[in-house]
Amino acid sequence: MTTEPARIRPPELGEPYLLTPGPLTTSYEVKRAMLRDWGSWDDEFRAMTRSMRSGLLDLIGPGADEYDCVPIQGSGSYCVEAMLGSFVPKDGKVLVLANGAYGLRAAQTMACLGREYHLLDKGDYLPPRGTEVTEILQADPAITHVLIIHCETSSGILNPVEELADAAHAAGRKVLIDSMSAFGAVPLEAQRIKYTAMVSSANKCIEGVPGFGFVIARKDELVAAKGNSHSLSLDVHAQWATMEKTGQWRFTPPTHVVAAFLTALAAHAAEGGVAGRGARYMKNRDVMVAGMRDLGFETLLADRWLSPIIVTFFCPADPAFDFSAFYDAMKARGFIIYPGKLTVVDSFRIGCIGQMDEHVMRQVVEAARDTLAEMGVGSAAPPAAALEERKKLAA
């Protein structure tokens, strides 16, 4: 699906594109939706909340009638903590599947909650696999839940959610999913994966603005979550129960953000829903990756694990390359990229989501080419040691 560049971002805004995994570049219509004030207890806003919850449930496909949607004020990490604290009993134990910063943050969250967890840390290059999950669960009957990161944006890896969920269910364990940066563009069908709960955020693939996230959970699990939470404000059951009874958020909602999100949700549906949005992002990725490789850049990951959300590239070995200068020059050309988040090698990331299409991604490649020439970088190839490290860890 190709969208004309003028439709993707009105040129009169004069803003740089955010090549990040969210916050991201939003449409003019989404921005404009925030110009009106709303009363948080007013019937109109309560209707907006109902519409939003219903619209999000439409994205999980068949079986949605067994689930409900609970928005939570705050950033995505607030929602992850709310999910872990609400659906894992105080005597439960979570297998945290990590291959980057966000899996490790979930483990840190569990430690802060004072609840048991087992961490499987796969590093930056590879996903956890179902066989590993099966082995760990057979060895530790105390584990009650398995937490899966759908897309690990610190590396850009798209994890095999169905394979991992199947392994967890086969062992009689419940599945929790952090789909923060993937939901809305990568399928996450409830009937197929049968997760207890998943979380995402307004400012990711739906292309809204920051301010709230949401939990989509089985209704029976929402009922059973009563009394589990460690927190007043991050109690998913209490938020759900209040919304079911009154239609209101328990505490002050981000009214303007909700209005913007409804506009974004309508645009998402008009583009073809999850399939349509995902197709545009995959085209963005493919065009950008091919162009960057033509310049000599190398991706951190093999093609089979590249997500349509964000891609990590090794920094060039050329001594003339300096990431800070590269960042500033790309920004001057209208593109804000993302620094790397790896511990082993120097890297940077380029996001594929937001109000961008393949035409914009070709401009990104052109900007990178011109920036390298301006910096006097003769080769974008990474250090040999980085490639050797990738080969060794991926073996």
HELIX and SHEET records of a PDB file:
HELIX    1   1 PRO A    5  ILE A    8  1                                   4    
HELIX    2   2 PRO A   11  LEU A   13  5                                   3    
HELIX    3   3 TYR A   28  ARG A   32  1                                   5    
HELIX    4   4 ALA A   33  LEU A   35  5                                   3    
HELIX    5   5 ASP A   43  LEU A   57  1                                  15    
HELIX    6   6 ASP A   58  ILE A   60  5                                   3    
HELIX    7   7 ALA A   64  GLU A   66  5                                   3    
HELIX    8   8 GLY A   76  PHE A   87  1                                  12    
HELIX    9   9 ALA A  101  LEU A  113  1                                  13    
HELIX   10  10 GLY A  130  ALA A  139  1                                  10    
HELIX   11  11 VAL A  161  ALA A  170  1                                  10    
HELIX   12  12 ALA A  190  ILE A  193  1                                   4    
HELIX   13  13 LYS A  219  ALA A  224  1                                   6    
HELIX   14  14 VAL A  236  THR A  246  1                                  11    
HELIX   15  15 THR A  255  ALA A  270  1                                  16    
HELIX   16  16 GLY A  273  ASP A  294  1                                  22    
HELIX   17  17 ASP A  303  TRP A  305  5                                   3    
HELIX   18  18 PHE A  323  ALA A  332  1                                  10    
HELIX   19  19 GLU A  358  MET A  375  1                                  18    
HELIX   20  20 ALA A  384  ALA A  394  1                                  11    
SHEET    1   A 2 TYR A  17  LEU A  18  0                                        
SHEET    2   A 2 PHE A 335  ILE A 336  1                                        
SHEET    1   B 7 TYR A  67  GLN A  73  0                                        
SHEET    2   B 7 PHE A 212  ARG A 218 -1                                        
SHEET    3   B 7 ALA A 197  SER A 201 -1                                        
SHEET    4   B 7 LYS A 174  ASP A 178  1                                        
SHEET    5   B 7 HIS A 145  ILE A 149  1                                        
SHEET    6   B 7 LYS A  93  ALA A  98  1                                        
SHEET    7   B 7 GLU A 116  ASP A 121  1                                        
SHEET    1   C 2 CYS A 151  GLU A 152  0                                        
SHEET    2   C 2 ILE A 157  LEU A 158 -1                                        
SHEET    1   D 3 ILE A 310  PHE A 314  0                                        
SHEET    2   D 3 SER A 347  GLY A 351 -1                                        
SHEET    3   D 3 TYR A 338  PRO A 339 -1                                        
END                                                                             
